[in-house]
């Protein structure tokens, strides 16, 4: 592809793996095209319009040439200087295949579950502090979630504090065998307005053991570091959680609110089963982390999927959640549901499970 180096993106010239987020910016229909490519070939194919008469080139479409073989795709490269203004077709190396079922389900904490969970911060008191004014309504919402097939309930010892975990146990214990109650440690709540990171190993051990008691279980299915403590190296916090895993108190370890660099440092200590960061249609700042999770085939649990309710005001909440699910097979939204009706709407996005 001589003569194209100044205009073609680096991933075309070097045939590096294609970053999906880069294409999504140019083609909002990528999710539809990508489904076909995943099913038929396993290659991402992009069209590039070469520059002509002083106009720069750029990505312009995604080809649905799923029937072409890899060798045929290579032959579609056209030299820019020979045909100014034409469409150049570039391909990326095969990406990691997710199983066909991944459009609706995902493996979290060792269990295959629907790609929709619920958060519990809004089931308790105002600002996530104290007990709810209507405990029965919160319990009913939890019951509805499980009845409609939700199998991921996300919580934390800082919610309340301690209230959300106690509420879950009150509502659902003994738990269905396929239900994942994912909790977190590493933040302290002395007042409603304070969220103070504490990633010291001693604190994480005490927090884990207290969560075990409140949730009335012997092992936590998924235990997540709630926040990175700037005063404690992440390797120390991750190491403490790994110790808890080795002792049989934690089945899987997750991280919350982390950057790619922090994730890699923690991963060097032990296996990380999930990442939970903020992600929604108004805030895609963690898209790189989504791509990493997709490449490594671990779930990216998206908190704040409705942007604090803003997306539900401008359009139906279901649309914002469906958009999230279309962005990556790794994404698992956990909208905060405060009522039975809100739980029903969230569960309806992925459909009720049979059985």
N, C-alpha and C positions, 0 to 999 in steps of 0.2 A: 504494500500500500504506500508506495513511494509518493512523496509530495503531499501527504495528507496530515503529517504530524502536527502542523500548526492548528488544524481545525478539528480533527477527530479527538474525542475524549480519550484519555489514557487507557481506559479499559478496552477500547476497540483495538488500538494499536498493539497493545501487549497481550490481548486475549485473556485478561484477568477476569476473575469472577465478577459478574455484574451486580452492582448495588441497586436493589429494587427501588429504594427511595429516590435515587437519581432519576430513574425513568418515570416514577409516579408524578414528579413535578411537571413533566412534559405531557403525559398522557393519562388523564383521569380514568380512562377505560382499561388501565393496566390489569386490574383485578380480574376482569372477565377474560381478557386475552391469556393471562397467566394460567388460569384454570385449564384452558385447553392445552397450553404448552406442557403443563405438568402431566396431564393425563396421556398425551400423545407422544411426547418426545423427551422432555426433561431438559430442554434448553431454553434460555431466554433469547429472543430474537428482537433486534431493534432496527428501525430504519433511520438513516441519517441523511439529511439533505445537504449536499456539498455547497460551498460558497460559489457565487457567480457574480461578475460585474461589481465587485467591491462589497457584496453582501456576505456576511459571515454564515457559516453553516451551522447546523444544530440538529438535535434530536427532534423528530417530528411525528413519529408513529411507532407502533409496535406491530410487527408482522405476525400474522397467524399462519406461518409456514411450517406448521407442526409436522407435516408429512415429509419434509425434506430430511435427508440423512445429514450427519455431521459433515461428511466430505462434500456433499452438495452445498451446504451452507458456506463452507470455506470458498468454494468457487464463485460465490455470489459477490465477493469483494470486487469493486470496480475502481480503477485509479481515477482520482479526482481530476488530474490535469488532462485526462483524455476526454472526459465527459462532464464538463462544468454544469452544475445545476442539477445533476441527476441524483437519484436516490441510491445511496450506498447501504448495503445491508451488512450488519456486523453481528456476530454471535458471541456469546460468552460460554465458558466451559460448563459442563453439566453441574447443576446445583444439587444440593442434598434433597432427595425425594422424601416427602412426608407421605405416610400411608393415605390412601383415598379417603378413609374415614375421618382424617384430620380436619375436614371442613366443619364437622359438627362436634368432634370429640378430641381429647388430648390426654396425654399421660401426665398426671400431676401427683407427686408423692407416691409414685409406683402404681397408681390406679388410673384406668382409662375412664374419663368422666366427660360430660358435656362441657363445651367451651363457654360456660357462663357460670359465674359464682355470684355471691352477694356479699357485700360488706356490712358490718354490724355497727359502725359508728353512729348511724342515725337511728338505731333501735334503742338507744339509751337516752340519757338526759341531754338538755341543751348544751351545745358545744362539745358533745361527747363526754360530758361530765355528770356523774351521779346516775341515779336510777331514773327510768322513764316515768312519765306521769301516768301512763297506762301500760302497766306490765303485761296485762292479758293480751293487749293488742300486739305488743312486740313478740310475745310467745306465739300468737296466732300466725304472725308473719313468718316466723321460723318454721312452724309446722307446714305452712303452705309451700314454702321453698322446697322442703324435702318431698312433700307429696307430688309436686310438679316436676321432680327430677333433678333439681339443683343438688349437686354433690360436692360443691366447694363453698364452705362458709369461712370467710376471712375475719379474723378478730385480732386482738392484742391485749396484753395486760394493761397497757396505758389507756384503753378505752373504759372510761368510768372514773378513775382507774379500777380495774378488776371486775367491774360490773358486767361488761359484755360477756366475759368468759363464764361468770356465774349464771347469767341469763341463758346462755346456750345450754349449759348443763341442765338447768332447771327445765328447759323446754324439750330437749332432745335426748338426754341420757336415759337409757342405754342407746347408743348411736347405731344407725344402720351400718352394716359392715363395709359398705362401699362409700360412706360419707367421709370426706376430708374436712376436718376442722383445723385450719391453718392459723396458728397464732404467732405472735411476735413478742420479742423482748428487746430491751436496749433503749427505751425512752421512759422517763419518769414524769409524772404529772402532779406536782405539788399543788397547783391551782389550775383552774379551767383554761387559763391563757398561757400556761407554761408547758412546753414540750422539751425536756432537757435530755440530750443524749447521754447514755451511760453504757459504754461498751466494755467496761472492765470485766475480765473473766470471772471474778468473784460475784459481781452483780448478775451476770448472765446465768450463772449456775443457780443462784437463789431464785431468780425470776422464772427460770425453766421449772424448777421444782414446785414453785407456787402455782404456776399454770397447770401443771399436772394435777395438783390437788383440786383446783377450782373446776377444771374440766372433767374431773373424776375418771382419769385414764392413767394407764401405766406407761404409755409411750405416746409422744406427740408425733402425729403423722408428718407434719411439716412445721418446722420451727424456723422462724425468719428473724434475722437481725433487722430491727425496725429502722435504725438510722446509723450512720457512721459517726462515731465519736471522734472529733478532731484531736482529742487528747490521748487517744489510744490507737496504736497502729492496727489497721484492719486485720493483719495477720494474727494478732493476739486475740481479737474478738472471734475470728473464724476458728482459730485453734481451740478456744474454749467450747465453741459449739461442736466441733469435731470430737472433743473429749466426751461431751454429753451423748453424742451419737455412739461412740465406742462403748459407752456404759449402758447402752440400750434404752436411754431415756428419750432419745430423738431418733426418728426413722430417717427423715430427710432434712437437709439444711437449705434455707433460702436466704436471699439478700433483698433488702428494700432500699430504695432511694440511693442507688449507686451509679457511678460512672463506669464506662468500659474499663478504664485503668484500675479502678477499685475492684471491679469484678475479677479482673485477671489476677490481681494480687491475692484475693481470697481463694480463687480457684487453684492457685499454686499450693495452698495449704491442704485443701481437700475438695471433694466433689460438691459442687453447688447444683441443687436440683431445680431451682427456680429463681427468677428475678421479679421483684414487684416495684414498678416505678409509675409515676403519673404519665398518662397518655390519653389524649382525646383529640377530637377534630380541631379544637382550638389550640392545642398544645402538643406538638409533635417533636419536642426538643429531645426526647429520648429515642428517636427513630434508629440511631446507630445501635443502641442497646437491643432494640427489637430485632435488628438484623443479626446481631451476635447470637441472640437466643435461638433464632430460626436456624442459623448455621449449626449450632451445637445441639439442636433438637431438645431444648428445655423450654418450659412455658415462661412467657412474659406476662405476668399478672398485672393488668392495667387498673390502677386505682384512679378515682376521679374521672371515669369514662364519660360522664355527663357534664363535666366541668362545673361541679357544684350546683347542678340544676340548670345552668344557663342554656345548655343545648336542649334540654327538655322544654324550655319556654319558647324557643324560636321554632322548634319543629318537634314531632313526636319522638320520644326517647328511643323508641324502637329503631328509628332510622339511624341515630347516632351510634347505637350499639351494633347494628348491621354493618355500618361503615367500618367500625373497629375490626370486626371479624373478617372483613374483606382484605384488610391490610397485610395480614400475615397469619399463617396457620399456627404460629406460636402464641398469638394473642389470646388472653383469657380475661374479659372484662369482669370486674367485680363492682357493679353499681351499688351504692348504698341505698338500701330499700327500707322505708320507714313504715310501710303499711302492707296489708295483704294485697291490695290492688297493684301497688308498685312491684311487688314480687311477681305477680301474675304477668305483668307486662314484660318484665325481664326474662322470665322463664319462657314466654311465648316466642322469643326471638330465635331460640334454638329448638323449640318444640319439646313436648312432653315425651319422656322416654317410655318405651313399652316395657311391660313386665313389672 
